[in-house]
Amino acid sequence: MPLPIFNESVSSDKQKIIVLGSGPNRIGQGIEFDYCCVHGLLAIKECGYEAIMINCNPETVSTDFDIADKLYFEPVFWEHIWDIIEHEKPFGVIVQLGGQTALKLAKRLQEKGIRIIGTSFDSMDIAEDRGRFSDMLKALEIPYPNYGTALSTDDAIEVAKSVGYPVLIRPSYVLGGQRMRIVLNDEELEKGVLSLLKHLPGNKILIDHFLDRCQEAEIDAIFDGDDFHVMGVMEHIEPAGIHSGDSNAVLPQFNLTPLIVTTMEHYAEKISRELNIKGLINIQFAIKNNEVFVIEANPRASRTTPFIAKAYGIPYLNIATKIMIGPAMLKDFTFEKKMKGFAIKEPVFSFNKFPGVNKELGPEMKSTGEAIRFIKDLRDPYFRQLYKERSMHLSK
């Protein structure tokens, strides 16, 4: 006779909102998203809902006993999440705060008819599907690198010849630029595509023309359906081709013309309106010959969202969560930046713990975290050394 199953989780009558965490810390998704989840949970409480956290990482603040009203210390896998949803019957689920792991579960939530708080699944899918996203940019007349999609090596070679070498090959829906490669010829392309098909079978391969020797920058923003607010513009010190998570980046921008910054902000707002974003978005740009190209958009909190919030002293995650839930709007908040000078995002690497790993940086992320350094001005010796190294790299 089977033993009876006891459930010690007592569901209340209060309206509940579940926040999905990011699971274990790993390359491509680290402790930054824990900051996002913590401030999201606190905002949910302030809005009068019961805040429920699902995560399985004991090294995070979001799994402390006194942060959420209820914590489910469970793997962030669909089977576990669905059991919890059936038991708690939440008002909705927030996927924007837990990085790519949480975002990838949005499709299952949509299929089960569960309310996704904030941006809809279809809008997220457009941003995540490289082909659909590029088609949208084309319709909006926003410049982007020439691209094509492939399902085999023969297709890939034809696409690469069309868009022109060098090309960046990458799959959709991956974490931290996983298995992204810059290739220069047919032989390298064939090896890269075969590796992708082996490790990520059935994944559509996107092939972009790689914009060599150009600047890279990104914008984090909040959109409430009416108003658009730029949280910060960050300029990378390393050139394009180095994953954004591995790049030193300066807040605010230091070497971009006002016209380029205005163009970036204009494109970011057009994309946010077209996708009907409700909450957070991160958009990455490449600038070559004074022309701005959109590389990608992430319809969620990014690694740099906590960085900008801390640097400027503005509770952006609290604000964004309240906008996702509604009926709060951007006009209900004030944004007074407290930072003077500049803040530099420094990637943190753990190569000493992985001595056999190739230390050369590229489009696949290798950093395990980030630090923040404040400088008064651009005469700071640390910044000058970083910029000198960048100039040397570009001259090679």
N, C-alpha and C positions, 0 to 999 in steps of 0.2 A: 504494500500500500504506500503510495507516494506521501512524503511529508507535506504538511500544509505550508503554504508560502505566506510569510508575514511581511507586510509593507509598513515600515516605521515612518514613512513620509506621509504626514497628514495634510491634505490639500485644504486650503482656506477658501472662503467665499469671496475673497477680495480679487479684483481684476489684477492679472499678473502679466509681466513682460519678461521673457527669457532672453538672456544675452549669451551668445555662443562665443566661447573663448578660442584660443589658437592652439591649444594642446601643448606638447613639449617644446621647449626652446630648441631651435635648430637653425641652421644656416638658411636665410631667406625669411625667417619669421621668428622674432625673438621677443624680448621682454618689453619692447616698445608698445606692443598691442595690449599688454597687461595694464599699462597706464590708461589706454583708451577704455578698456572694459571697466576699470575701477571708477573712472569719472562718469561713464555711462550709467553704471549701477546707482551711483549717488544721485544722478539727475532723474532717474526713474523713480526713486523714492520721493524726491522733491515734487514730482508730478502726481504723487498720490497712488502709485501702483506698487504692487508687491514685486520686488526685484529678485529674479531667480538667475543664478549663474551656473553654467555648465562648463566645466573645465577639469583637466586631469593633471595639472602641473602644481606640485607642492611648493615650487620656488617662486610663486607669484603672490602679489597682494590681493588679487581678485579672488583667490581661494582662501583668504583669511576668514575666520568664522564670523567676524563682525562687519564685513563689507556688504554682502548681499543679505536680503531677508532670508533666503534659502539657497544653500549651495549643494549642487549635485556634483560630487567628485567622480566624474565618469569620463571615459574616452569620448572625444568629440567625433564619434562615428554615428552614422544615421540610425542604426539599430537601437543604440542607447538613447539617442535624442528622441526618437519616436515614442519609446516607452514612457519617457518623462512627459512629453507633450500630451499623450493620451491620458496620463494621470492628472496633470495640472490644468489642462484645458486653458492655455494662456490667451490673453487678448491678442498677443502677437509675439514675434521673435525678431531680435535685432541681429543682423549678420555683418553690419558695416564695421564693427569694432574689433573683430577677432582675426583680422588679416585674411589671407587667401583661403585658409582652412575653413573658416566660417562661411566665406562667400561661396565656396564650391557646394555648400549644402542648400543653397537657395533654390536650386531646381527641384530637389526632393520636397521642400516645403511648399513650393508652388503646386506641384503635382498632387499633394495631399490637401490642398485648399487652406493651408495655414497662412494667416496674415503675416507678411514680411513688413516690419516697421521701416518706413523710409522709402528708398528707391525700389521700384518694382523689379521683379526677376528679369523681365524682358529687357529692360534698360541695362541691367547689369550684364546680361548676355551679349548685348550689342557691343559693349565696351570690352568684354572679355574675348569675344570671337574676333580674331584679328581681321578676318575677311569682311565681316559685317561692319566692323568699325571703320575700316578704310573706305568702304562703300558710302558710309554716312559722311565721312570727311569730304569725299568727292562731291556729294550732293550739296554740302554746305560751302563748297569752294574754299576749303581750308587745305593748304599744301601739306603733303605727306610724302614719304619716300615711295617710289614706285614699288609695287608688290605683285605677287601672284601666289596661288596656293597649289599644293601638290599632294598626291597620295602615293607616289612611287618615285624611284630615282629617275626614270625616263621623263616623267612630268617635271621633276625638279630641274633637270638640265635645260629643258625647253624654257621654263620660266626664268631661270638665271640668265640665259642668253637674251631674253626679252628685256629684263629690267637692268641688266648690266652688272658685271663684277666690279668691286667686291660686293658680296651679298651676305645678309644676316639670315640664318635659318633658325626657326624657332617654332615650337608647338604652341597650341592654345592651352589656356587653363593650367599653367604651371607655376610653381613657387620659386621665387628667387632667380628667375632666368634659367631654370633647370634645362641643361642640354642645349642652350643657345650657343651658336657658333658663328664666327665671321670666317667666310671661306673665299678663296681667291681664284679658284679654277674648278674645272669639272671633276677632277680626281678628288679634291678635298670635299667638294659638294657631295659626291657619291658616298664617301665614307661617313660624312655627317648625317646624311639622310638615312642610311642603313642603320646607324646607331640609334637614331630617333625611332625608327620603325620597330627596332628590336626591343627597346626599353619602354616605349610608349605606343604600343600597337593601337591602330584605329584612330590615332590623333592626327587631325589635319595639320599639315606642315605649311607654315607661312614663310615666304621667301621675299625679303625686302632688299632693295638696293641700299647698301650701307653708305651713309654720308660720312666720308672719311675727313679727318682733320677739321672738325667743327666744334663749336661750343655746345654745351648741354646745360639746360636749366629746367626747373620745374615749378609748378604752382600748386599749392594746396588751397582749397576754397570750400565755402559753404554756400549752398543754394536752397532757398525755401519755396521755390515755385514762382516767386515774384522778384525778389531781390537777390543779388549776387554779391558775395563778399570774399575778397582775396585775403586769406590769412597770411600768406607770405610768398615771396618770390625768392627762390634759392638758385644761385649760380654755381655750377660745379667747377672745381678747379681742374680736375682731370678732363681730358677731351672725351667726346662721344666714343663709345665702344667699351668703356669701363662701366660695369653695372652701377646704377645709382646708389645702391647700398654700399659699394666699395669706394665711392668717390668722396673726397673732401668737398664740402659744399658751404657756401657763404650766404648768410642771411643778414640784410637784404642783398640783392644783386650789387656787384661792384664794378662791372665792366660792360654792362649792356646799355645801349642808348635808350633814352626815353621812348623813342618810336618802337624799338623792339619790345620793350616791356609792355607798352600799351597794346601792341599787336598780340602778344601772348595772352594778356588779360582779356582782350576781345575774343580771341579764339576759345579761351577757356569758358567764357560766358556763353558763347554760341553752342558749344558742346553740351554744357550743363542744361541749357534750355531745351535742346533737341532730345536729350536723354531723359528730360523731366526728373532731374536729380532732386532728391529730398534728403538733404544732409550733406555728407562729405564727398569730395572728389579730389583726386590728385592727377595732374596732367604733366607729362614730360615732353620737352621740346628739344629740337636740335636747331642751331642757328648757323647757317653757312652763307657767306657772301651777303650778309645782312638780310637774308630771307629766313623766315621762321617756319619750321616744319614740325608737325605734331607727330610724336613717336607713339605714345600710348596714353590711355586714360584708365585710372583705377577708381571705380565708383565706391570707395570705402575710405576708412582711415588708412593712411600710409605710415611708413616708418618715420617720416619727417613731421607728421602732425603733432606728436608730443614734443618734439624738438622746438617747433615754432611756438607752441603754447607756453613752454617753459621760458624760452628766450624773450618773448614779448610780455609774459606775465598775464596772459588772457586765458580764461577757462574755456578754450575752444571746444573741447570734447563735451563739456557740460552743455554748452550752448547748442552744439550740433545735435546732441541726443534729444534735447527738448524740441528742436525743430522737427526731427524725425517723428516724434510722438505726436506733436501738434497740441494745441493750436498756436504755439509760440512761433514768432516770425523774427527775422533779423532786426526789424525796426524796434523790437522790444528790448534790444541789448545795446550797450555802449562798448566801444572797442578802443581803449586807451593803451597804446604801446608803451611799456615801461623801459624798454631796452635803449641804451645809448651806445652808439658804435655798431659793431658787427658781432655776429655769433658764427663760429665755424663748426660744422658737423664733421667729426673725425671718426672714420671707421676703425673698429677694433678687430684685430685678427688673432687667431690662435694657432698660428703655424708651428709654434714651439711644441704644441701637443700633437701635431700631425706632421712629423718630420718628412714623411714620404710624399706629401701633397705638393703639386706644382704651385709655386707661389706667384706665378705670372697672372696678372689681373686681366680680365676680359669681360664679356657680356654675361657670364654665369657667376653669380654672387659667391664670394668666399668669406666675407667678413662675418663675425659672430656677434657683433654689437656696434655701438657707437658711443662717442663721448661728445661733450660740448665744451668749446673754448670761447671765451669772450675776449675781444680785442677792442681797444679804443678807436683805432683808425687803421688805415691800410699801410701805415709806416711800420706796423708791428713786425719785428724780425721773424717771427714764426710764419706769418702770412707771406712775407716777402720770399722766404725760402721755398714755401710750397709753390708759389707762383713761378719762381725761377725754375723749379723742377718741371713744371708743366711746360714752360717755354722750351726747355731742352728736349722734352719728349716730342713736342710738335715739330721741332726742327730736324728730327731724325728722318 
